[in-house]
Amino acid sequence: MDSLLNIPANIPWWGWLIVVAILVALRDIFFQKSHTITHNFPIVGHFRYWLESIGPEMRQYFVANNREELPFNRIERSWIYASAKKENNYEGFGTDRDIYAHQHIFVKNQMMAYQLPEKHPNKTDASFLPCAKIIGAYNKRRKPYRPASIINVSAMSFGSLSAAAVASLNKGVAIASAYHNTGEGGLSPYHKQGGDVVFHFGTGYFGVRNKEGGFSMEKLKILVDENPCIKAIEIKLSQGAKPGKGGVLPGAKITPEIAKIRGVEVGKDVLSPSAHKAFSSIEELLELIENIANETGLPVGIKGAIGKLDQWEKLADLMVKSGKGPDFIAVDGGEGGTGAAPPSFADHVSLPWVYGFSSLYKVFLKRNLTQRIVFIGSGKLGFPAKAAMAFSMGVDVINVAREAMMSIGCIQAQICHTNRCPAGIATQSKWLQNGINIPLKSDRLAQYFKTFRKEFLEITHAAGYEHPCQFTMEDIHVNVDDNDLNKDLKSSYKYDKTKVPFTTMDALYNCEYLGGKTVNN
């Protein structure tokens, strides 16, 4: 027996590889029953699964062309990276985009572009671009709010995102004079780094949750009183990634800190309900909106992905009848998706942003309600030309999520739901988060926002306007089909945007409610 166990000490390294390969082959053939490929093709079958696992990266770097990838192609990602780093984001030798493709956007330029007068805010700050409307002004909320930036960070929770990522985003919006939507994970210490905050809650009521898992007005009042950074409240009805389905946070991501903020158990999967407990009808939703606004003094809005319109029409009818309603509506497109979702939901449930928003806007336009509401667009709108299209359709503010993530280092690995995000953004791994340099990344988020606003203003001026709110639906054309190669948005979507009251950028610069504070302070 001793002689059998007397393994020669001088076996070469390749000999050990052969031994290991034989053991793996024996395991594949006789002991594992779950994978047919490795059973039938021991050893080499493992390479198939390995190659499949790195397929997205292989396609991203070596196979896909510049305009081919989804959700964001290489040109789009490169523009965000370069803008965030203040590098050259131009392209040479003309566009490589197929400008005859379906849905391609054309911004109609004016023969003579708008020229800034000698004394103008954009002479000293080329990225100065606040919202032209005040959130909560019509309903006379005690603390109305005018966003100081037309581009802001959309709803992404602490828990889904890492502490370092959330802190970077909040410090970045403070530098860029933008706001930061908390997402439905509650208000964390990392949301309180100097930036304005829109507190968002969904069906889980995290951060304002009572012992029964329902909504607590008392907790919300305390939260608002203790955190003056909160400028508005957003109630999530649905989101673009999975409308009609509650959020999911895997137990592996739930640390003691996250559990305390959310009011849930450590290490246990959190499954938000698909429907709210705080209301079950449009009448009750309106009542909740008014109660929150009265108790906190803040503007209150709703967020939804758009599908059927009957309940939206009922909401609009009740707004006409009561004179009350949400101060803002955030419209999420079906192409949105920082949250993990089943492919059937991500691919097929709810309308893409352009179809959803145009359908919804017409509901409120028909009832002369559009001036009472600040419309927020969300769904891959973080590019100047897409923003021009959105503003021409009636949007007042844009929220960006994945674009903001890319500005702080996201590489579109598309493994956000696994807790293994290589960029340290969508993970609770301390090791992976350590790769995020918060001061550097916050500067990059701010620079992306500033570059976006500057280029958006340049497009606006090229179209002959001073502020994007002046875009009309006839200023943007899209390719439609072969019989009518392109149409303006008014012809395509069968409505005309309501004119936004706007005087001058100088008036906005000196506005009392610019970001909750005067600019000149």
QUIBELTA-V466476 format. One record per pair of residues at least 6 apart in sequence whose C-alpha atoms are under 7 Angstrom apart, sorted by the first residue. I is the first residue (numbers start at 1). GAP is how many residues later the second one is. If there is no record, write none. Layout:
BEGIN
{{I & GAP} {I & GAP}}
END
This chain:
BEGIN
{{21 & 22} {24 & 19} {25 & 17} {25 & 18} {28 & 10} {28 & 11} {28 & 14} {29 & 10} {29 & 13} {37 & 8} {38 & 7} {38 & 8} {66 & 7} {66 & 8} {66 & 9} {67 & 6} {67 & 7} {67 & 8} {79 & 10} {80 & 326} {80 & 327} {80 & 368} {81 & 325} {81 & 326} {82 & 6} {82 & 7} {83 & 6} {83 & 364} {83 & 365} {83 & 368} {84 & 323} {84 & 360} {84 & 361} {84 & 363} {84 & 364} {85 & 359} {86 & 361} {100 & 379} {101 & 378} {102 & 377} {102 & 378} {102 & 379} {103 & 375} {103 & 376} {103 & 377} {104 & 374} {104 & 375} {105 & 371} {105 & 372} {105 & 373} {106 & 370} {106 & 371} {106 & 372} {107 & 368} {107 & 369} {107 & 370} {108 & 355} {108 & 367} {108 & 368} {109 & 353} {109 & 354} {110 & 352} {110 & 353} {110 & 354} {113 & 348} {113 & 349} {113 & 350} {113 & 351} {114 & 347} {114 & 348} {114 & 350} {114 & 351} {114 & 352} {120 & 386} {121 & 7} {121 & 384} {121 & 385} {121 & 388} {122 & 6} {126 & 328} {127 & 323} {127 & 324} {127 & 326} {127 & 327} {129 & 19} {129 & 20} {129 & 21} {129 & 324} {130 & 17} {130 & 18} {130 & 19} {130 & 20} {131 & 15} {131 & 16} {131 & 17} {131 & 18} {131 & 19} {131 & 265} {131 & 266} {132 & 337} {132 & 370} {133 & 13} {133 & 241} {134 & 10} {134 & 11} {134 & 12} {135 & 9} {135 & 10} {135 & 11} {135 & 164} {135 & 192} {135 & 193} {135 & 239} {136 & 8} {136 & 9} {136 & 163} {136 & 191} {137 & 7} {138 & 234} {139 & 185} {141 & 152} {141 & 156} {141 & 157} {141 & 158} {142 & 155} {142 & 156} {143 & 154} {143 & 155} {144 & 154} {144 & 155} {145 & 86} {145 & 368} {145 & 370} {145 & 371} {146 & 367} {146 & 368} {146 & 369} {146 & 370} {147 & 31} {147 & 367} {147 & 368} {148 & 29} {148 & 30} {148 & 366} {148 & 367} {149 & 28} {149 & 29} {150 & 247} {150 & 248} {151 & 27} {151 & 246} {151 & 247} {151 & 248} {151 & 298} {152 & 26} {152 & 27} {152 & 28} {152 & 246} {152 & 247} {152 & 248} {153 & 26} {153 & 27} {153 & 28} {153 & 246} {153 & 247} {153 & 248} {153 & 251} {154 & 26} {154 & 27} {154 & 245} {154 & 246} {154 & 247} {155 & 26} {155 & 27} {155 & 28} {155 & 246} {156 & 26} {156 & 27} {157 & 25} {157 & 26} {157 & 27} {157 & 28} {158 & 8} {158 & 27} {158 & 30} {159 & 26} {159 & 94} {159 & 95} {159 & 99} {160 & 89} {160 & 266} {160 & 267} {161 & 264} {161 & 265} {161 & 266} {162 & 262} {162 & 263} {162 & 264} {162 & 265} {162 & 266} {162 & 271} {163 & 27} {164 & 269} {164 & 272} {164 & 274} {165 & 260} {166 & 24} {166 & 25} {167 & 23} {167 & 24} {167 & 26} {167 & 271} {168 & 270} {168 & 271} {168 & 273} {168 & 274} {169 & 273} {169 & 276} {170 & 10} {170 & 21} {170 & 23} {170 & 24} {170 & 25} {171 & 22} {171 & 23} {171 & 24} {171 & 271} {172 & 270} {172 & 271} {172 & 273} {172 & 274} {173 & 6} {173 & 7} {173 & 22} {173 & 273} {174 & 20} {174 & 21} {174 & 22} {175 & 271} {176 & 270} {176 & 273} {176 & 274} {178 & 18} {179 & 16} {179 & 17} {179 & 18} {179 & 19} {180 & 15} {180 & 16} {180 & 17} {180 & 18} {181 & 16} {181 & 17} {181 & 18} {181 & 19} {182 & 15} {182 & 16} {182 & 17} {182 & 18} {183 & 17} {183 & 18} {184 & 16} {184 & 17} {184 & 18} {184 & 22} {185 & 21} {185 & 77} {186 & 20} {186 & 21} {186 & 75} {186 & 76} {187 & 20} {188 & 73} {195 & 34} {196 & 33} {196 & 34} {196 & 35} {197 & 32} {197 & 33} {197 & 34} {198 & 32} {198 & 33} {198 & 34} {198 & 35} {198 & 36} {199 & 31} {199 & 33} {199 & 34} {199 & 35} {200 & 33} {200 & 34} {200 & 35} {200 & 36} {201 & 33} {201 & 34} {201 & 35} {202 & 33} {202 & 34} {202 & 35} {203 & 69} {203 & 70} {203 & 71} {203 & 72} {203 & 73} {204 & 9} {204 & 68} {204 & 69} {205 & 9} {205 & 10} {206 & 56} {206 & 57} {207 & 54} {207 & 55} {207 & 56} {208 & 7} {208 & 8} {208 & 11} {208 & 12} {209 & 6} {209 & 7} {209 & 54} {210 & 6} {214 & 63} {214 & 64} {215 & 63} {221 & 74} {221 & 75} {224 & 6} {224 & 72} {231 & 67} {232 & 66} {232 & 67} {232 & 68} {233 & 65} {233 & 66} {233 & 67} {233 & 68} {234 & 66} {234 & 67} {234 & 68} {234 & 69} {235 & 66} {235 & 67} {235 & 68} {236 & 66} {236 & 67} {236 & 68} {237 & 65} {237 & 66} {237 & 67} {238 & 6} {238 & 65} {238 & 66} {238 & 67} {239 & 65} {239 & 66} {239 & 93} {240 & 65} {240 & 92} {240 & 93} {240 & 94} {240 & 95} {240 & 96} {240 & 97} {240 & 110} {241 & 93} {241 & 94} {241 & 95} {241 & 96} {241 & 98} {241 & 100} {241 & 104} {241 & 105} {242 & 99} {242 & 103} {242 & 104} {243 & 62} {243 & 106} {243 & 107} {244 & 30} {245 & 29} {246 & 25} {246 & 26} {246 & 27} {246 & 28} {247 & 24} {247 & 25} {248 & 22} {248 & 23} {248 & 24} {249 & 20} {249 & 21} {249 & 22} {250 & 19} {250 & 20} {251 & 16} {251 & 17} {251 & 18} {251 & 19} {252 & 15} {253 & 166} {253 & 175} {254 & 12} {254 & 13} {255 & 11} {255 & 12} {256 & 10} {259 & 6} {259 & 7} {279 & 6} {282 & 33} {286 & 39} {289 & 11} {289 & 37} {293 & 6} {293 & 7} {299 & 28} {300 & 26} {300 & 27} {300 & 28} {301 & 25} {301 & 26} {301 & 27} {301 & 28} {302 & 24} {302 & 26} {302 & 27} {302 & 28} {303 & 26} {303 & 27} {303 & 28} {304 & 26} {304 & 27} {304 & 28} {305 & 26} {305 & 27} {305 & 28} {305 & 29} {305 & 45} {306 & 44} {306 & 45} {306 & 50} {307 & 43} {307 & 44} {307 & 49} {313 & 50} {316 & 48} {319 & 6} {327 & 46} {327 & 47} {328 & 45} {328 & 46} {328 & 47} {329 & 44} {329 & 45} {329 & 46} {329 & 47} {330 & 45} {330 & 46} {330 & 47} {331 & 26} {331 & 45} {331 & 46} {331 & 47} {332 & 21} {332 & 45} {332 & 46} {332 & 47} {333 & 18} {333 & 19} {333 & 20} {333 & 23} {333 & 45} {333 & 46} {334 & 12} {334 & 15} {334 & 16} {334 & 17} {334 & 18} {334 & 19} {335 & 17} {335 & 44} {336 & 43} {336 & 44} {338 & 63} {338 & 64} {340 & 77} {353 & 26} {358 & 135} {362 & 133} {364 & 6} {370 & 128} {374 & 22} {375 & 20} {375 & 21} {375 & 22} {376 & 19} {376 & 20} {376 & 21} {376 & 22} {376 & 23} {377 & 18} {377 & 20} {377 & 21} {377 & 22} {378 & 20} {378 & 21} {378 & 22} {381 & 6} {381 & 19} {382 & 18} {382 & 21} {383 & 69} {384 & 68} {384 & 71} {384 & 72} {388 & 80} {389 & 87} {391 & 77} {391 & 78} {391 & 80} {392 & 79} {392 & 80} {392 & 81} {393 & 80} {393 & 104} {394 & 103} {396 & 73} {404 & 41} {407 & 37} {407 & 38} {407 & 41} {408 & 33} {408 & 36} {408 & 37} {409 & 14} {410 & 13} {410 & 15} {415 & 6} {416 & 10} {419 & 7} {419 & 8} {419 & 9} {420 & 7} {421 & 6} {422 & 10} {423 & 9} {424 & 8} {424 & 9} {424 & 11} {424 & 12} {425 & 8} {460 & 6} {460 & 7} {460 & 8} {469 & 31} {470 & 30} {472 & 25} {473 & 15} {473 & 16} {473 & 17} {473 & 23} {473 & 24} {474 & 14} {474 & 15} {474 & 16} {475 & 13} {476 & 12} {476 & 13} {477 & 9} {477 & 10} {477 & 11} {477 & 12} {478 & 8} {478 & 9} {478 & 10} {479 & 6} {479 & 7} {479 & 8} {480 & 6} {480 & 7} {490 & 6} {509 & 10} {510 & 8} {510 & 9} {511 & 7} {512 & 6}}
END
